[in-house]
Amino acid sequence: MANHRLQSILKEYVNQFVTSKKTDEILLRQYVRRSLFEADGTKIGVGSKLEKQKEEARAAYEAALQLQTDWDAAAKKNEEWQKLSPAKRKKLTPDEKQNLEPAWPKFADGSKTTSSSRNKVAKELEDAKGAYRALDPRLTTSLTKPERLKYATKGGEKSEEDMQLPDDDAPFVMSIDDVNPGQWYKWPEPVLKSGIPYGSSAEGEEGGAEAGVGPAEGWLAFLFGGKKQGGGVSYDVVTKSKKAQGADALRAWEVKELKKPSDTIRPGTHGLKVFAKPYQTLRNVITQLRNFYVLAEKLNLTDANSKLLSDDDKDVIAYVKDFVIAERAMISEKGEISEERITSLYTVLDQVEDFVKRWSKKEDIRPGEQPGTEVALNDKEYNVDKPTFVDIARKIQKATGEKPPVDDIEILLSALRHPAFVSPTEFLDNFFDSVDPEAVFSQTSGVFIVNPRGFMMLPRGTLKDTLIFKKVTQGKPRFALNVPFGP
């Protein structure tokens, strides 16, 4: 069954495919992707614009942070340079002069800093940091003490004060600053010969045990002079950059094992909490779809001799019922949500959207947001929305047997309270945003992918390109690696 908007897309392909159920599935998938994405694959809407602004703000902050680091390094060289007499400077070879003379970095506008630019450099960093925090106060380039999110010590999640920090003089085999993002490395010999266990590991999609020290956490800590964190937090290993100072050098990493290309990973403690709310919202939408067709049947609106609804309207209700019966248990109870099920859900919501618009008093008003209706209780009047009014009316009818002045269509529409039924694209946009790897790993500096043969570092800013949302299993989002599998 295709609505009028889908029909135009079907016509484009009528001469290219033989009409079949499989063809309809292909065309529905193409329709969904056209609705959710622009031609170049970017998301539509205000949320996407804000996301772009956030990325630009983060880039500006990182640039300002690097500027201050470079200026401090130049200032240190300048101190030594000033100690050299003009006569000694003249005797320097070109290479010696290049190594000893400070190279002052440039501001964002291209102008060059000088030895007296420290306050201006610091202000540029402060301004960039403020702009970045305004768009995403949880995310920072480094986990500095004031910028880390304050956790409540509940639900097994530790507070930031419980972070185990690496020792300043901890020995290391390799500097974290020398690791290229997205590149696979074999474990160095010192790690393999260290006597440190690889860590607990179990076969399956997780590729690692749920509790205790996970695969390669000890190896990474030894390799970079970092510190293992144990269970109950959203990161597994904390490392320290050798190029930054103090708390600015801290990096918190989640470690995930992938033994083979088909393995998938799930986020840690915080990521699962981030996903819990949108998952519950999705379940609520499925429940309202069920209430919709059950109400229609109770009101006898789907009977063959009922003339209130057209055949197309009855088809929508039948379409909803078929979907709910086939998919509700898998989505709402077992938490099994594949890309195919999301596609099917969109087509259902699209049909319901048209139904709501045909029957709503005002098409631009969402369910649950209709103009208020006056209800008198004990001589006091209350203004409630239409769905609430309908609920009250139905309870009055059940208690008294008298039918209030509410028609059957108003009763039916009262089941559809969520904005998903008037904007499926926006709803699914938000759902997919909830399983954006950058969001679910937002409390970390990134992810290390490991196996007994090697490791790969994926900074948080690369996760949108390097990890892809694959599915939801047992109510938990799963991600697959979107770059070549490692050693």
C-alpha positions in Angstrom: 0.0 0.0 0.0 1.5 3.3 -1.0 0.3 6.8 -0.3 0.3 9.7 -2.7 3.8 10.8 -1.9 5.2 7.3 -2.3 3.4 6.8 -5.6 5.4 9.5 -7.3 8.6 7.7 -6.4 7.2 4.3 -7.5 6.4 5.9 -10.9 10.1 6.8 -11.4 11.0 3.2 -11.4 8.0 1.5 -13.0 9.9 1.0 -16.2 13.0 -0.3 -14.5 11.6 -3.0 -12.2 9.0 -5.8 -12.4 6.4 -5.0 -9.8 6.8 -7.3 -6.8 6.9 -7.3 -3.1 10.7 -7.2 -3.1 10.6 -4.2 -5.5 8.2 -2.3 -3.1 10.7 -3.0 -0.3 13.5 -1.5 -2.3 11.5 1.5 -3.2 10.4 2.1 0.3 14.0 2.0 1.5 14.9 4.6 -1.1 12.0 6.7 0.0 13.1 6.5 3.6 16.6 7.6 2.8 15.3 10.5 0.6 13.2 11.6 3.5 16.0 11.4 6.1 18.9 12.7 4.2 20.0 15.4 1.7 21.5 14.3 -1.6 25.0 14.5 -0.2 24.1 12.3 2.8 23.9 15.1 5.4 21.0 15.4 7.9 18.2 17.9 7.4 17.1 20.4 9.9 18.0 22.8 12.7 19.7 20.0 14.7 22.1 19.4 11.8 23.0 23.1 11.7 23.7 23.2 15.4 25.8 20.1 15.1 27.9 21.8 12.4 28.3 24.8 14.6 29.4 22.5 17.4 32.1 20.9 15.2 33.3 24.3 14.1 33.5 25.5 17.7 35.4 22.4 18.7 37.8 22.9 15.8 38.3 26.6 16.9 38.9 25.5 20.5 41.4 22.8 19.5 43.2 25.4 17.3 43.3 27.9 20.2 44.6 25.2 22.6 47.3 24.3 20.1 48.2 28.0 19.7 48.8 28.3 23.4 50.9 25.1 23.5 53.0 26.4 20.6 53.3 29.9 22.1 54.5 28.4 25.4 57.1 26.3 23.6 58.3 29.3 21.6 58.5 31.4 24.8 60.6 28.7 26.4 63.0 28.7 23.4 63.0 32.5 23.5 64.4 32.5 27.0 67.4 30.5 25.9 67.7 32.6 22.7 67.9 35.8 24.7 70.8 34.3 26.7 73.0 34.1 23.6 75.0 37.2 22.8 74.9 38.8 19.4 78.4 37.5 18.7 77.4 33.9 19.5 74.3 34.2 17.3 76.4 35.2 14.4 78.6 32.1 14.7 75.6 29.8 14.5 75.1 27.7 11.4 71.7 28.0 9.6 70.6 24.7 11.1 71.7 25.7 14.6 69.9 29.0 14.3 66.7 27.3 13.1 66.8 24.9 16.1 67.5 27.6 18.7 65.5 30.7 17.4 61.9 30.7 18.6 59.2 30.4 15.9 56.2 32.4 17.0 52.9 30.8 16.0 50.0 32.7 14.3 46.6 33.7 15.6 43.4 32.4 13.9 43.3 35.6 11.8 46.7 34.9 10.4 48.6 37.6 12.3 51.8 36.5 14.1 52.2 36.3 17.8 55.2 37.9 19.6 56.9 37.5 23.0 54.4 39.9 24.5 51.2 38.1 23.2 50.6 35.7 26.1 47.5 37.5 27.4 46.0 37.7 23.9 46.7 34.0 23.3 45.1 33.1 26.6 42.0 35.2 25.8 41.6 33.6 22.4 41.6 30.2 24.1 39.1 31.3 26.7 36.7 32.8 24.1 37.0 29.6 22.0 36.4 27.4 25.0 33.3 29.4 26.0 31.8 29.2 22.5 32.5 25.5 22.5 31.0 24.8 25.9 27.9 26.8 25.0 27.1 24.3 22.2 28.1 21.1 24.1 29.1 21.6 27.7 29.8 17.9 28.2 32.4 17.7 25.4 35.9 19.0 25.7 39.1 18.2 23.8 40.7 17.1 27.1 39.2 16.0 30.4 40.4 18.9 32.5 39.1 18.9 36.0 36.6 21.9 35.7 35.2 20.6 32.5 34.5 17.0 33.4 30.8 16.2 34.0 30.0 15.7 37.6 28.6 12.3 38.0 26.4 11.3 40.9 27.8 8.2 42.6 24.8 5.9 41.9 23.9 3.1 39.6 27.4 1.7 39.7 28.9 4.8 38.0 31.8 6.4 39.7 32.3 10.1 40.3 35.1 11.9 38.5 37.0 12.2 41.8 37.3 8.4 41.6 39.3 8.6 38.3 42.6 6.8 38.8 45.3 9.1 37.3 48.6 8.0 35.8 51.7 8.8 37.7 53.6 11.8 36.3 56.8 9.8 36.0 55.2 6.5 34.9 57.4 4.7 32.4 56.0 4.1 28.9 56.9 2.2 25.8 55.3 4.6 23.3 53.9 8.1 23.6 50.2 8.5 23.1 51.0 11.6 21.0 52.8 9.4 18.4 49.8 7.2 17.6 48.1 7.9 14.3 44.3 7.8 14.5 42.7 5.0 12.4 46.0 3.1 12.0 46.5 -0.5 13.2 49.6 -1.2 15.2 51.1 -4.6 16.2 51.8 -4.9 19.9 55.4 -4.0 20.6 57.7 -6.7 22.0 58.0 -5.1 25.4 54.3 -5.4 25.9 54.2 -9.0 24.8 57.1 -9.9 27.1 55.8 -7.8 30.1 54.1 -10.7 31.8 50.9 -8.6 32.0 47.7 -10.7 31.2 45.9 -9.8 28.0 42.7 -9.5 30.1 39.3 -11.3 30.5 37.8 -12.2 27.2 34.7 -14.0 26.0 33.5 -15.0 22.6 30.5 -13.3 21.0 29.4 -9.9 19.8 30.8 -8.1 22.8 34.2 -9.6 22.2 35.0 -9.2 26.0 33.7 -9.9 29.4 31.2 -7.6 31.1 33.0 -7.2 34.4 36.6 -6.8 35.6 39.6 -5.8 33.5 38.7 -6.1 29.9 40.9 -7.3 27.0 44.2 -5.4 26.5 43.4 -2.7 29.1 46.5 -3.6 31.1 48.6 -3.8 27.9 47.5 -0.3 26.8 48.2 1.1 30.3 51.7 -0.4 30.2 52.3 0.7 26.6 51.4 4.4 27.2 52.2 4.8 30.9 48.5 5.0 31.7 46.2 3.7 34.4 43.5 1.0 34.2 40.1 2.1 35.6 38.3 -1.1 36.2 34.5 -1.6 35.9 31.6 0.8 36.5 32.8 3.8 34.6 32.5 5.0 31.0 36.2 4.6 30.3 38.7 1.9 30.8 42.2 3.5 30.6 43.4 7.0 31.3 46.6 8.2 29.5 48.6 11.3 29.7 49.8 13.3 26.8 53.5 14.3 26.9 52.9 17.5 24.9 50.4 19.1 27.3 50.7 20.2 30.9 48.8 19.1 34.0 45.2 18.1 33.8 45.0 19.2 30.1 47.1 16.2 29.3 44.6 13.6 30.5 42.8 11.4 28.0 40.1 8.8 29.0 39.6 5.9 26.6 37.1 3.1 26.2 38.7 -0.2 25.1 36.7 -2.5 22.8 37.8 -5.9 21.5 37.1 -7.0 17.9 38.4 -10.4 17.1 36.9 -10.6 13.6 35.3 -8.2 11.1 31.7 -9.4 11.9 32.1 -8.5 15.7 30.2 -5.5 17.0 30.7 -3.3 20.1 28.4 -1.6 22.5 29.0 1.6 24.5 30.0 1.7 28.1 28.1 2.7 31.2 27.3 6.3 30.1 26.5 5.4 26.5 23.8 2.9 27.6 22.2 5.5 29.8 22.2 8.0 26.9 20.3 5.4 24.8 17.8 4.4 27.5 15.6 7.5 27.1 15.2 7.4 23.3 14.6 3.6 23.4 11.8 4.1 25.9 10.4 6.8 23.6 10.4 4.4 20.8 8.6 1.8 22.9 6.0 4.4 23.8 5.4 5.1 20.1 4.9 1.4 19.4 2.4 1.2 22.3 0.4 4.2 20.9 0.3 2.5 17.5 -1.2 -0.6 19.1 -3.7 1.5 21.0 -4.6 3.2 17.7 -5.7 0.0 15.9 -7.3 -1.5 19.0 -9.4 1.6 19.5 -10.5 1.6 15.8 -11.7 -2.0 16.2 -13.5 -1.3 19.5 -15.3 1.6 17.8 -16.2 -0.6 14.9 -14.5 1.8 12.5 -12.9 -1.0 10.5 -16.1 -2.9 9.9 -16.9 -3.4 6.2 -20.3 -1.7 6.7 -18.8 1.3 8.5 -19.0 4.4 6.3 -17.2 6.9 8.5 -13.7 5.9 7.2 -12.7 5.5 3.6 -11.2 2.3 2.3 -7.8 4.0 2.3 -8.2 4.9 6.0 -9.1 1.3 6.8 -6.0 0.2 4.9 -3.9 2.4 7.1 -5.3 0.9 10.2 -4.8 -2.6 8.8 -1.2 -1.7 7.9 -0.5 -0.5 11.4 -2.0 -3.7 12.9 0.1 -6.0 10.7 3.2 -4.1 11.7 2.5 -4.1 15.4 1.6 -7.8 15.5 4.7 -8.7 13.6 7.3 -6.4 15.2 6.1 -5.1 18.6 7.5 -7.9 20.7 10.9 -7.8 19.0 11.2 -4.0 19.3 9.6 -3.3 22.7 10.2 -6.5 24.7 13.3 -8.1 23.2 15.0 -4.9 22.2 15.9 -6.3 18.7 15.9 -3.4 16.3 17.5 -3.9 12.9 17.8 -1.3 10.1 15.0 -3.2 8.3 12.7 -2.7 11.3 13.4 1.0 11.4 12.6 1.2 7.7 9.3 -0.6 8.3 8.5 1.7 11.2 9.0 4.8 9.1 6.6 3.6 6.4 4.0 3.0 9.1 4.5 6.4 10.7 4.3 8.0 7.2 0.9 6.4 6.6 -0.4 7.5 10.1 0.9 11.0 9.5 -1.3 11.3 6.5 -4.3 9.8 8.4 -3.8 12.4 11.2 -3.6 15.3 8.8 -6.8 14.2 7.0 -8.8 14.1 10.2 -7.3 16.7 12.4 -9.2 20.0 12.8 -6.0 21.9 12.0 -3.3 20.1 10.1 -0.5 22.2 11.6 -1.4 21.2 15.2 0.3 18.1 16.6 -1.5 15.4 18.6 -1.5 16.4 22.2 -1.1 20.1 21.3 -4.6 21.0 20.2 -6.3 24.1 21.5 -7.5 23.6 25.1 -10.9 22.4 26.1 -12.7 23.6 29.2 -13.6 20.9 31.8 -15.5 21.8 35.0 -14.8 19.9 38.2 -16.5 20.9 41.4 -17.6 24.2 39.9 -14.0 24.9 38.9 -13.0 25.1 35.2 -9.8 23.6 33.8 -8.2 24.0 30.4 -6.9 20.6 29.1 -5.7 19.4 25.7 -7.9 17.4 23.5 -6.5 13.9 24.2 -6.9 14.5 27.9 -10.5 15.8 27.4 -11.3 12.7 25.3 -9.9 10.4 28.1 -12.1 12.2 30.7 -15.1 11.8 28.3 -14.5 8.1 27.9 -14.3 7.6 31.6 -17.6 9.5 32.1 -19.2 7.3 29.5 -17.9 4.2 31.2 -19.2 5.3 34.6 -22.5 6.7 33.5 -23.4 5.0 30.3 -24.0 8.4 28.7 -22.1 9.3 25.6 -20.3 12.8 26.0 -20.1 15.2 23.0 -17.0 13.5 21.5 -17.1 11.8 18.1 -15.4 8.5 17.3 -12.6 10.1 15.2 -11.6 12.4 18.2 -11.4 9.3 20.4 -9.3 7.5 17.8 -6.9 10.4 17.4 -6.4 10.7 21.1 -4.4 7.5 21.0 -1.7 9.2 18.9 -0.1 11.6 21.3 3.5 11.6 20.2 4.9 14.1 17.7 6.3 11.1 15.7 2.8 10.8 14.1 3.1 14.2 12.5 6.8 14.3 11.8 8.3 10.8 11.3 11.5 12.2 9.8 12.2 14.4 12.8 11.4 11.5 15.2 13.8 9.1 13.5 16.4 11.8 13.1 16.4 12.1 16.9 16.5 8.4 17.3 19.5 8.0 15.0 21.1 10.9 16.8 20.8 9.0 20.0 22.9 6.2 18.6 25.5 8.6 17.1 28.8 7.1 18.3 30.1 10.5 19.2 27.2 11.0 21.5 27.2 7.6 23.2 31.0 7.8 23.7 30.8 11.5 24.7 32.4 11.0 28.1 35.6 9.6 26.6 38.4 10.9 24.5 37.7 8.1 22.1 37.9 4.3 21.6 40.8 1.8 21.3 39.9 -1.2 19.2 42.0 -4.2 20.3 42.6 -7.8 19.8 45.5 -10.2 20.7 47.4 -9.1 17.6 47.2 -5.3 17.8 45.4 -2.1 18.5 43.9 1.0 16.8 43.1 4.4 18.3 39.8 6.2 17.2 39.5 9.7 18.8 36.0 10.7 19.5 35.9 13.3 16.7 36.5 10.4 14.2 33.8 8.1 15.5 31.1 9.2 13.1 33.2 8.0 10.2 34.9 5.0 11.8 32.0 3.4 13.6 28.5 2.8 12.2 25.3 2.0 14.1 24.5 -1.5 13.1 21.5 -2.6 15.2 20.0 -2.8 18.7 20.3 -6.1 20.5 18.7 -6.7 23.9 18.0 -3.0 24.1 21.6 -2.1 23.6 23.0 -0.3 20.5 25.7 -2.1 18.6 28.4 -0.5 16.4 30.5 -2.1 13.7 33.9 -0.9 12.5 33.7 1.2 9.3 37.4 1.1 8.5 39.6 -1.9 7.4 39.9 -4.6 10.0 43.3 -4.7 11.7 46.1 -7.2 12.2 
